[in-house]
Amino acid sequence: MEIERKYLVRELPANLDSYPHVEIEQGYLCTSPTLRIRRAGDAYILTVKERVRTTSSAIHNREEEFALDAEKYELLKAKCEGRMVCKTRYRIDLRRSEGDGLYSNLVAELDIFHDQHEGLRLVEVEFPDTQSADSFVKPDWFGDDVSSDKRYRNSWLAQQ
């Protein structure tokens, strides 16, 4: 089970290029359930996602991933609906001391979009459980919570 929250980005963290990052290209074969292909660096992945309805404001998905080779990726890419979504993903450690009560050992995945979505910046945080997601206090550089806004789903962006 994937439990995450998604935010707009108010301001980029300092020294952004010092964080690990990868170029991502992804497309969608269908959206209900979601069948996504992704190239992240040299890795090729087919993902099956299905949203789980809960009372939480966090996103809950059942998710399974399957490795692909480059040839199969290209074959599936030709079958994708809409446009490919291209972005640079940065992994930013959000660990803070246990004493501050905010969070520990979480990672923010900051996506900076390219091409038709140039200028869009989103950040996602995945949580171990619903309680952690619901009690999360966002860092100052995060903007509005858009977890429940379909306009910020990558599958929706691919159709625009």
JORADA-V341009 format. One record per backbone hydrogen bond with DSSP energy under -1.0 kcal/mol. NH is the residue of the N-H (numbers start at 1). CO is the residue of the C=O. If there is no record, write none. Layout:
nh co
NH CO
NH CO
//
This chain:
nh co
2 61
4 59
5 125
7 123
8 144
9 121
10 141
11 141
18 15
19 16
22 89
24 87
25 39
26 85
27 37
29 35
32 33
34 49
35 30
36 47
37 27
38 45
39 25
40 43
41 23
43 40
45 38
46 66
47 36
48 64
49 34
50 62
52 60
59 4
61 2
62 50
64 48
66 46
68 44
73 69
74 70
75 71
76 72
77 73
78 74
79 76
80 77
81 28
83 158
85 26
87 24
88 112
89 22
90 110
91 20
92 108
94 106
100 97
101 98
108 92
109 124
110 90
111 122
112 88
113 120
114 86
117 114
118 115
120 117
122 111
123 7
124 109
125 5
127 3
133 129
134 130
135 131
142 139
143 8
146 6
149 146
152 149
153 150
157 153
158 154
160 157
//
